[in-house]
Amino acid sequence: MKQEYDDNAQYGIGLMIVFMACIMVAAITSAVIINSAEYLAQQTQHTSHDASKESATQMIILNSWVEDNYDDYLFMIEYQSMGKEVSPADVDWILSCKYDGNFYYRSGSLNSWISGPGSIWEVGQQPSSVTSLESGKRYFFGIDAGLNTQVGGAHCGPNWIDARGITATFMINMPDGGVTTQILQVHDLTIGASVI
């Protein structure tokens, strides 16, 4: 008896192997897509959370003046928050400037004005330090320029930047991550002259 070979079975097995490979590729691809979608969703949530934190708590610099013609500035700010009060000791500032290839800076908190009549006080009130910033209220506060290593210096102060024809950068850093930046440029060294 003559034996006959049927090639159709080979085609079926080959087709089944290709089909299983397609299913595996589809499963792996869908897992990668789902994982990427979850990652993007989490990143979006983190970004929106950070943005809402920063926009919900912010400091607006309304104006700044020459407090003396050596190293002091006086600022008027408005604190805005979604019901959260903050201590002036928790709000940091950095005053910086560049000159002749060198970078100078001084930092402190809103309650650290060394030579002023009070560290921070509410507009319309006598200078005396406040312990908590309330949303919607305006405050005066002053800073001494100089360096952290040379507190009595005048680096980045009104007289110093005016004499060199440069600007200084002033930043307020909120505890939740909000940052307000203002460029300071002195055109007049008279006490009370606007710096913004």
C-alpha positions in Angstrom: 0.0 0.0 0.0 1.3 3.4 -1.0 1.6 6.0 1.8 0.5 9.6 0.9 1.8 12.7 2.5 -0.6 15.6 3.4 1.1 19.0 3.5 -2.1 20.7 4.7 -1.3 19.9 8.4 2.1 21.7 8.1 0.3 24.8 6.9 -2.1 24.6 9.8 0.6 24.3 12.4 2.6 27.1 10.8 -0.5 29.3 10.7 -1.3 28.4 14.4 2.3 29.4 15.4 2.0 32.8 13.5 -1.4 33.3 15.1 -0.1 32.7 18.7 2.9 35.0 18.0 0.5 37.8 16.9 -1.6 37.3 20.1 1.6 37.5 22.2 2.8 40.7 20.4 -0.7 42.2 20.9 -0.6 41.4 24.6 2.8 42.8 25.1 2.0 45.9 23.1 -1.2 46.5 25.0 0.6 46.1 28.4 3.2 48.7 27.3 0.4 51.1 26.2 -1.5 50.6 29.4 1.6 51.1 31.5 2.5 54.3 29.5 -1.0 55.7 29.9 -0.9 55.1 33.7 2.5 56.8 34.0 1.3 59.8 32.0 -1.8 60.0 34.1 0.2 60.0 37.3 2.6 62.6 35.9 -0.3 64.8 35.0 -1.8 64.4 38.5 1.6 65.3 40.1 2.0 68.3 37.8 -1.5 69.6 38.4 -1.1 69.1 42.2 2.2 71.1 42.2 0.7 73.8 40.0 -2.4 74.1 42.3 -0.1 74.3 45.3 1.9 77.1 43.8 -1.0 79.0 42.5 -3.0 78.6 45.7 -0.2 80.1 47.8 1.8 82.9 46.3 3.4 86.2 47.2 3.0 89.2 45.0 5.6 92.0 45.1 3.7 95.2 44.7 6.6 97.6 44.9 10.1 98.1 46.3 12.0 101.2 47.4 15.4 102.4 48.4 15.3 102.2 52.2 18.8 103.8 52.6 21.3 104.6 50.0 23.7 101.9 51.1 22.3 98.4 51.4 18.6 98.3 52.5 15.5 97.7 50.4 11.9 98.1 51.5 9.2 95.9 49.8 5.4 95.9 49.8 4.0 92.4 49.2 0.5 90.9 49.1 0.1 87.4 50.4 -2.5 85.3 48.6 -3.5 81.8 49.8 -6.5 79.4 49.7 -7.1 79.8 53.4 -3.6 78.8 54.6 -1.7 81.1 56.8 2.1 81.0 56.9 4.8 82.2 59.3 7.2 84.8 58.0 10.0 82.7 59.3 9.1 80.0 56.8 9.2 82.3 53.8 12.7 82.7 52.4 14.2 85.3 50.1 17.4 85.5 48.0 18.9 88.7 46.7 21.6 88.1 44.0 23.5 89.9 41.3 26.4 89.3 38.9 29.3 91.6 38.3 32.6 91.2 36.5 32.1 87.4 36.2 31.4 87.0 40.0 28.1 86.0 41.5 27.0 87.6 44.8 24.0 86.7 46.9 22.4 87.1 50.3 19.5 85.1 51.7 17.2 85.2 54.7 13.6 85.0 55.8 10.9 87.6 55.9 11.5 88.1 59.6 15.2 88.7 59.4 15.7 92.4 58.7 18.7 93.3 60.8 18.7 97.1 60.6 15.1 97.9 60.1 12.4 99.2 62.5 10.6 95.9 62.4 11.1 92.7 60.3 7.7 92.6 58.7 4.5 94.5 59.5 1.0 95.0 58.0 0.5 98.0 55.8 -1.3 100.7 57.8 0.1 99.5 61.1 3.1 100.6 63.2 6.3 98.6 62.4 6.2 95.6 64.7 6.8 92.0 63.5 3.8 89.9 62.7 3.8 86.2 63.5 1.5 85.0 60.7 0.7 86.2 57.2 -3.0 86.3 56.4 -4.4 85.8 52.9 -5.3 89.0 51.1 -3.3 91.3 53.5 -0.5 93.6 52.4 2.8 93.8 54.3 6.0 95.8 54.4 9.3 94.1 55.0 12.9 95.1 54.5 16.1 93.3 53.7 19.8 94.1 54.1 22.0 93.4 51.0 25.5 92.1 51.3 26.7 88.6 51.5 25.8 85.7 53.8 29.5 85.6 54.8 29.7 89.4 55.0 26.5 90.7 56.6 27.7 94.3 56.8 28.6 94.4 53.1 26.7 96.3 50.4 26.8 93.8 47.6 23.7 93.9 45.4 22.4 96.9 47.5 21.0 100.0 46.0 24.3 102.0 46.0 26.3 99.0 44.9 24.2 98.1 41.8 23.7 101.8 40.9 27.5 102.5 40.9 28.1 99.5 38.6 25.1 100.0 36.3 23.7 96.5 36.9 20.5 94.9 38.1 19.8 92.6 41.1 17.4 89.7 41.2 15.1 89.3 44.2 13.3 86.0 44.8 10.7 85.0 47.4 10.4 81.2 48.1 7.2 80.0 49.6 7.2 76.9 51.9 5.0 74.9 49.4 7.3 75.7 46.5 5.9 78.9 44.9 8.5 81.3 43.8 8.1 85.0 43.0 11.0 86.8 41.1 11.6 90.5 40.7 14.4 92.4 38.9 15.6 95.4 40.9 17.1 98.4 39.0 18.1 101.6 40.8 17.6 104.9 38.9 17.6 107.2 41.9 19.4 106.7 45.3 17.0 109.1 47.1 15.5 107.3 50.1 12.0 106.2 49.1 12.8 106.1 45.3 11.1 103.2 43.5 13.4 100.3 42.6 11.1 98.2 40.3 
